[in-house]
Amino acid sequence: MKTNLLDKQLYNANFQVVGKQLIAWKDARPDNKTFDNLIKCVTEMYFYTNNLEMRNITLDTLLDKQRDENFKLREKLQALTR
């Protein structure tokens, strides 16, 4: 599944809104460990999602390459069997 640029921009914008709000709350209550944990969790979620997306891009690229090679081999086979 290829990621749409608009979807990626929306994801990043939403993440920034959540991140800025968590930081604002943390600044207002710097001694609150819950905000530290929430910021850590959201950051880990972002990195996890990013890693999945990078893996997906890599697999899509490999799949496109395999399809292209498959097509070229089928063309060669058809040329040989004529």
Secondary structure, 3 states (H helix, E strand, C coil): CCCCHHHHHHHHHHHHHHHHHHHHHHHHCCCCHHHHHHHHHHHHHHHHHHHHHHHHHHHHHHHHHHHHHHHHHHHHHHHHCC
